Amino acid sequence: MNTNKTIYWISTGLLSMLFIMGAMMYIFNYPRAESFFINLGFPTWIIYPLAFLKIIAPIVILTRRSLFLKELAYAGFLFDAILAFFAHLMVLDGEYLFSILATIFTIISWIYDRKVFGNYIQVNSDD
């Protein structure tokens, strides 16, 4: 296995584990997740939909069935991680380490996905 594939699989695996573990916390430790969301000023009704998306997105990325859905999953991960970072920063609770890791893993996985699989959206220029 070459270096690019190794970097891709490690970053994607860590990214997937990070988000799935977050989803499991949302589902199996709802009172803790609820207190986090209340403390951050977010509505609590969004906890279960986020948990669902945090489970589905790694599946979409790893199965690679749809380029559009894969890009949407990466974008969702990036937005989630960046918004979580700033939310934790604004309430000064010091809980932003996982959002920094998620941002780094998302960017590395996305970059190396392109290097390994070459999934660029190509526009046909046969006008």
KEDO-731735 format. One line per 8 residues: their letters; for each residue x, y, z of N, C-alpha, C, O, CB. Coordinates in pm, whole numbers, plus 50000, padded with zeros to 5 digits. Glycine has a CB too. Example, Ala and Ser with C-alpha at 12.3 -4.5 7.8 and 13.67 -1.06 7.14 Angstrom:
BEGIN
AS	51319,49431,50780,51230,49550,50780,51320,49670,50780,51424,49668,50846,51131,49553,50905 | 51285,49775,50708,51367,49894,50714,51290,50003,50787,51341,50114,50804,51408,49940,50572
//
This chain:
BEGIN
MNTNKTIY	50085,49883,50000,50000,50000,50000,50090,50124,50000,50185,50133,50078,49903,49999,50123 | 50060,50217,49914,50145,50336,49907,50109,50437,50017,50010,50421,50088,50132,50402,49770 | 50190,50539,50029,50175,50638,50136,50043,50713,50129,49979,50736,50231,50290,50736,50131 | 50001,50751,50008,49875,50824,49994,49757,50742,50044,49670,50794,50113,49853,50863,49848 | 49754,50614,50010,49644,50528,50056,49648,50511,50207,49543,50511,50273,49652,50390,49987 | 49765,50497,50261,49778,50483,50406,49726,50607,50478,49651,50596,50575,49925,50457,50445 | 49766,50723,50431,49720,50848,50491,49569,50860,50476,49500,50900,50570,49790,50969,50427 | 49516,50825,50358,49372,50832,50336,49298,50742,50434,49204,50788,50499,49338,50793,50191
WISTGLLS	49337,50616,50445,49264,50522,50527,49276,50554,50676,49180,50536,50751,49313,50381,50501 | 49391,50601,50719,49406,50638,50861,49319,50759,50893,49245,50758,50992,49554,50667,50894 | 49328,50864,50811,49249,50985,50838,49099,50959,50825,49020,51009,50905,49290,51097,50742 | 49060,50881,50727,48918,50851,50708,48866,50761,50820,48754,50779,50867,48895,50784,50571 | 48949,50666,50863,48909,50581,50974,48893,50659,51103,48795,50642,51175,49010,50470,50994 | 48989,50747,51132,48980,50830,51252,48862,50926,51244,48792,50948,51344,49109,50908,51273 | 48839,50983,51128,48725,51073,51107,48595,50998,51131,48507,51048,51202,48727,51131,50964 | 48583,50880,51074,48461,50801,51088,48439,50762,51234,48328,50773,51286,48468,50674,51001
MLFIMGAM	48545,50717,51300,48531,50678,51441,48492,50797,51528,48409,50783,51618,48662,50618,51493 | 48550,50912,51501,48521,51031,51580,48374,51070,51569,48309,51097,51670,48610,51147,51535 | 48321,51072,51448,48182,51112,51430,48085,51004,51477,47980,51036,51532,48157,51144,51285 | 48118,50877,51457,48029,50770,51504,48028,50766,51657,47923,50743,51717,48074,50632,51446 | 48143,50788,51719,48145,50793,51865,48062,50911,51917,47993,50899,52018,48291,50804,51917 | 48068,51022,51848,47984,51137,51885,47836,51104,51872,47756,51142,51957,48018,51258,51798 | 47801,51034,51765,47661,50994,51746,47617,50897,51855,47504,50907,51904,47642,50930,51609 | 47704,50806,51893,47669,50710,51999,47649,50782,52133,47562,50745,52211,47780,50604,52013
MYIFNYPR	47729,50885,52158,47710,50963,52279,47575,51034,52275,47505,51040,52376,47824,51065,52297 | 47539,51089,52158,47410,51156,52144,47296,51059,52173,47197,51096,52238,47395,51215,52003 | 47308,50935,52125,47200,50837,52138,47197,50773,52276,47092,50767,52339,47214,50729,52031 | 47312,50724,52325,47315,50646,52448,47338,50727,52574,47319,50676,52685,47421,50544,52437 | 47377,50852,52560,47394,50940,52676,47323,51073,52646,47383,51180,52651,47546,50962,52708 | 47195,51060,52615,47117,51177,52573,47120,51290,52676,47133,51406,52637,46975,51135,52546 | 47107,51262,52807,47109,51374,52903,47238,51457,52896,47234,51579,52909,47091,51320,53045 | 47350,51391,52875,47477,51466,52863,47478,51550,52736,47515,51667,52737,47598,51370,52864
AESFFINL	47435,51487,52625,47429,51561,52498,47332,51678,52509,47358,51787,52459,47387,51467,52383 | 47220,51654,52575,47121,51759,52591,47179,51877,52670,47156,51993,52635,46996,51705,52662 | 47254,51847,52776,47313,51956,52855,47418,52032,52774,47429,52155,52785,47376,51901,52985 | 47496,51960,52690,47591,52028,52602,47519,52124,52509,47558,52240,52494,47671,51927,52520 | 47413,52075,52446,47340,52156,52349,47276,52277,52415,47278,52387,52360,47233,52072,52278 | 47219,52258,52533,47159,52371,52606,47267,52472,52643,47246,52593,52627,47086,52321,52734 | 47381,52424,52692,47491,52512,52730,47543,52591,52610,47582,52707,52623,47605,52429,52791 | 47544,52527,52494,47593,52594,52372,47487,52683,52307,47518,52759,52215,47641,52490,52272
GFPTWIIY	47364,52673,52354,47258,52755,52299,47190,52695,52177,47124,52766,52101,47311,52889,52264 | 47207,52565,52155,47145,52498,52041,47015,52431,52082,46999,52393,52198,47241,52393,51981 | 46921,52417,51990,46797,52346,52025,46824,52197,52044,46907,52138,51973,46690,52368,51914 | 46755,52136,52138,46779,51994,52167,46711,51902,52066,46748,51784,52058,46731,51961,52306 | 46615,51950,51990,46547,51864,51893,46641,51819,51782,46611,51723,51712,46428,51937,51833 | 46754,51886,51765,46846,51853,51657,46942,51739,51692,47018,51694,51606,46926,51976,51619 | 46940,51692,51815,47035,51589,51859,47019,51460,51781,47117,51408,51728,47018,51561,52008 | 46898,51408,51771,46880,51280,51701,46904,51289,51550,46967,51200,51493,46740,51228,51725
PLAFLKII	46856,51395,51482,46893,51407,51339,47044,51416,51317,47096,51358,51222,46825,51530,51279 | 47115,51488,51404,47261,51495,51391,47325,51358,51414,47419,51321,51344,47318,51597,51491 | 47274,51285,51512,47327,51150,51538,47308,51062,51415,47399,50988,51377,47257,51087,51661 | 47192,51069,51354,47165,50991,51232,47263,51027,51121,47321,50939,51057,47020,51013,51185 | 47282,51156,51099,47373,51201,50993,47518,51165,51023,47595,51137,50931,47360,51351,50974 | 47557,51167,51152,47693,51131,51188,47720,50982,51172,47836,50940,51170,47721,51174,51331 | 47616,50902,51161,47631,50759,51134,47626,50733,50983,47703,50652,50932,47521,50677,51206 | 47537,50800,50914,47519,50778,50769,47637,50835,50688,47680,50772,50592,47388,50843,50722
APIVILTR	47689,50951,50726,47795,51015,50647,47920,50929,50632,47972,50921,50521,47832,51146,50710 | 47972,50865,50738,48088,50779,50717,48058,50661,50624,48144,50618,50547,48138,50726,50850 | 47937,50611,50631,47898,50501,50541,47901,50549,50396,47949,50479,50308,47757,50448,50577 | 47849,50669,50374,47848,50727,50238,47991,50746,50188,48021,50714,50073,47773,50862,50237 | 48079,50797,50274,48218,50820,50233,48289,50688,50205,48360,50676,50106,48293,50900,50340 | 48270,50591,50292,48343,50464,50277,48290,50377,50163,48367,50303,50103,48335,50387,50406 | 48161,50385,50133,48107,50303,50024,48132,50364,49887,48140,50293,49788,47958,50283,50043 | 48145,50498,49882,48180,50567,49758,48082,50538,49643,48123,50529,49528,48319,50528,49715
RSLFLKEL	47956,50524,49674,47855,50493,49572,47812,50617,49493,47780,50608,49375,47733,50428,49636 | 47813,50731,49559,47768,50854,49494,47869,50965,49524,47893,50999,49639,47626,50894,49543 | 47926,51020,49418,48022,51128,49434,47956,51250,49499,48016,51314,49585,48083,51167,49299 | 47834,51280,49458,47763,51394,49514,47739,51377,49664,47765,51468,49742,47630,51414,49442 | 47688,51260,49705,47663,51236,49847,47791,51234,49928,47794,51279,50042,47588,51106,49865 | 47898,51182,49868,48027,51179,49938,48076,51322,49963,48121,51353,50073,48132,51100,49855 | 48067,51408,49863,48108,51548,49880,48018,51619,49981,48065,51701,50060,48104,51622,49744 | 47891,51587,49979,47797,51644,50076,47832,51600,50218,47823,51680,50311,47653,51603,50042
AYAGFLFD	47871,51474,50234,47912,51423,50365,48037,51494,50415,48044,51534,50531,47936,51271,50360 | 48136,51510,50328,48257,51583,50367,48224,51727,50406,48275,51778,50506,48360,51581,50252 | 48139,51792,50328,48100,51930,50360,48027,51936,50493,48052,52026,50574,48011,51989,50248 | 47938,51841,50517,47867,51836,50644,47960,51817,50762,47945,51882,50865,47765,51726,50642 | 48059,51727,50745,48158,51706,50851,48236,51835,50879,48257,51871,50994,48255,51594,50812 | 48277,51902,50773,48356,52023,50789,48275,52133,50858,48323,52198,50951,48408,52072,50653 | 48151,52154,50812,48066,52256,50874,48038,52222,51020,48044,52309,51106,47933,52269,50797 | 48008,52095,51048,47980,52053,51184,48100,52080,51275,48085,52134,51384,47943,51905,51188
AILAFFAH	48219,52042,51230,48339,52058,51311,48373,52206,51334,48406,52245,51445,48456,51987,51245 | 48366,52285,51229,48398,52428,51243,48297,52499,51332,48335,52578,51419,48403,52496,51106 | 48169,52472,51312,48066,52535,51396,48077,52490,51541,48056,52569,51632,47926,52503,51341 | 48110,52362,51563,48129,52312,51700,48247,52383,51766,48240,52420,51883,48151,52158,51699 | 48354,52402,51691,48471,52471,51746,48433,52611,51793,48464,52648,51906,48583,52479,51641 | 48366,52687,51708,48332,52823,51746,48227,52829,51855,48229,52921,51938,48284,52900,51625 | 48135,52733,51858,48035,52729,51965,48103,52706,52100,48073,52775,52197,47930,52619,51938 | 48196,52610,52105,48268,52583,52230,48358,52701,52268,48373,52733,52386,48352,52455,52217
LMVLDGEY	48416,52764,52169,48502,52879,52195,48421,52996,52253,48467,53066,52342,48574,52923,52066 | 48300,53015,52201,48217,53127,52248,48168,53109,52391,48155,53206,52465,48099,53145,52156 | 48140,52984,52430,48094,52963,52568,48209,52936,52664,48188,52920,52784,47995,52847,52573 | 48331,52931,52611,48453,52914,52690,48450,52792,52781,48486,52799,52898,48476,53037,52773 | 48405,52678,52724,48401,52556,52805,48522,52466,52784,48535,52364,52851,48275,52478,52774 | 48612,52503,52691,48734,52428,52669,48715,52293,52603,48808,52211,52603,48802,52409,52797 | 48600,52268,52548,48569,52137,52488,48583,52137,52336,48504,52074,52267,48427,52095,52525 | 48681,52206,52284,48692,52219,52139,48798,52129,52076,48819,52137,51955,48721,52360,52104
LFSILATI	48865,52045,52152,48970,51958,52097,48917,51865,51989,48979,51850,51884,49033,51876,52208 | 48802,51801,52014,48748,51707,51916,48706,51777,51787,48715,51718,51680,48628,51633,51975 | 48662,51901,51798,48625,51973,51675,48749,52008,51593,48743,52009,51470,48546,52101,51710 | 48859,52037,51660,48985,52063,51588,49032,51936,51518,49069,51938,51401,49095,52116,51686 | 49029,51824,51591,49068,51696,51531,48977,51660,51413,49024,51614,51309,49063,51583,51636 | 48846,51681,51430,48752,51650,51323,48779,51734,51199,48770,51685,51087,48608,51671,51370 | 48811,51860,51219,48843,51948,51106,48968,51899,51034,48971,51892,50911,48861,52093,51153 | 49070,51867,51109,49196,51819,51049,49175,51688,50975,49219,51674,50861,49304,51802,51156
FTIISWIY	49107,51591,51039,49083,51462,50974,48997,51476,50850,49020,51407,50750,49016,51366,51072 | 48899,51566,50854,48812,51587,50738,48892,51642,50620,48879,51593,50507,48697,51683,50772 | 48973,51741,50645,49052,51802,50538,49151,51703,50480,49165,51691,50358,49125,51926,50589 | 49222,51631,50567,49320,51533,50518,49252,51422,50439,49299,51384,50332,49400,51474,50636 | 49142,51369,50492,49070,51262,50422,49020,51309,50286,49031,51236,50187,48952,51213,50507 | 48966,51430,50281,48914,51484,50155,49025,51503,50052,49009,51467,49935,48841,51618,50180 | 49138,51558,50094,49251,51580,50003,49304,51447,49950,49326,51431,49830,49364,51657,50074 | 49323,51351,50041,49381,51222,49999,49279,51134,49928,49318,51043,49855,49437,51149,50119
DRKVFGNY	49151,51158,49947,49050,51090,49866,49071,51124,49720,49062,51037,49633,48907,51128,49912 | 49099,51247,49692,49124,51291,49555,49255,51236,49500,49263,51199,49383,49125,51443,49547 | 49357,51229,49585,49485,51176,49540,49478,51026,49511,49537,50978,49415,49593,51203,49643 | 49406,50955,49595,49398,50809,49581,49299,50767,49474,49329,50681,49392,49361,50746,49714 | 49180,50827,49475,49074,50783,49386,49051,50875,49267,48984,50836,49172,48947,50770,49462 | 49105,50997,49271,49094,51089,49158,48952,51130,49128,48913,51136,49011,49154,51030,49038 | 48873,51157,49229,48732,51191,49209,48712,51340,49189,48665,51410,49279,48650,51144,49327 | 48746,51387,49075,48721,51526,49044,48594,51533,48962,48567,51447,48879,48840,51589,48969
IQVNSDD	48518,51637,48985,48400,51659,48902,48447,51722,48773,48502,51832,48772,48293,51749,48974 | 48425,51652,48664,48472,51700,48536,48355,51753,48455,48249,51691,48448,48545,51588,48459 | 48377,51866,48395,48275,51927,48312,48310,51899,48167,48423,51921,48125,48264,52080,48339 | 48214,51852,48092,48237,51822,47951,48241,51954,47873,48144,52030,47873,48126,51727,47896 | 48351,51980,47808,48366,52108,47736,48352,52090,47586,48419,52158,47509,48501,52172,47767 | 48265,51999,47544,48241,51977,47400,48127,52066,47353,48024,52015,47309,48209,51829,47371 | 48144,52196,47360,48038,52290,47323,48025,52300,47174,47940,52374,47124,48064,52426,47381
//
